[in-house]
Amino acid sequence: MPPSPTPPPASSSPEEERPIRVVLVEDHDMVAEAIGQALDRAAGMTVVARSRSIAAALADTRRYRPDVVVLDRRLPDGDGITAIGLLRQAARTRVWC
């Protein structure tokens, strides 16, 4: 009886190869830089935009259609918590606060 054939290696889909796209919303430069560097160094993640306000985050989210938004709670133009719903609607994305 011949041995059973070995299945071909699983091919990865384009979605698996594409990095997770992140919009980072933080108004303090040093904090934004540290978080941005950490995210960019993480395997499979890339920061596509850094926003300093809710208004900028909404524009960047609509423009870049990120997979995830990392959001500061206190921003110059409002509370990040209240912006979560707006950001989710802007691009149907996940928001981490």
Secondary structure, 3 states (H helix, E strand, C coil): CCCCCCCCCCCCCHHHHCCEEEEEECCCHHHHHHHHHHHHHCCCEEEEEEECCHHHHHHHHHHHCCCEEEECCEECCEEHHHHHHHHHHHHCCEEEC
